[in-house]
Amino acid sequence: MIAAIVTVVVLAVLGLAVVRYGADTRSNETLDARDPALPRGPQYAHNPASDLRLLAALARRVAAQRQAWAAYDRSLRPWEGRCTRPIG
């Protein structure tokens, strides 16, 4: 089961990489040598390092969200916390 999940994740990452950094379809027939698969609008530069920075920022946001939900969950059950004063 885990192998199937890992396989799906790897294929999804490879599929995203192909979509993001796809094959060059330029030909010498066009005068400006632009890739006809790309739109003519403004293009934003990206590279793998900037994509990794975006993924790291997403991971930090997910971790912060999990910490916030954990704090909220702990606040709903204060009796399960550690005792700070001795009983008796």
C-alpha positions, 0 to 999 in steps of 0.5 A: 500500500505504501509502495503504491502511494509513494509511486503515485507521489513520485509520478505526480512530482515528475508530471509537475516537473514535465509540465513546469519545465516541459520539452522545447517545441521551438523550431527554426521556422518562426522568425523570433524563435519563441516556443509556440507552446508558451503564451505571448503574454508576460513571462515570469522567470522561475528556476528550481531554486525559486520553486524550492523556496516556494515549497519551503515556505509552504512547508513552514506555513503548514507547520505553523498551521499544525502548531496553531491547531495543536495549541487550540486543541490543548486549550479545549482540554486544560485538564489534560495538561501537566500539573504545575503545583503539587496536589495536597 
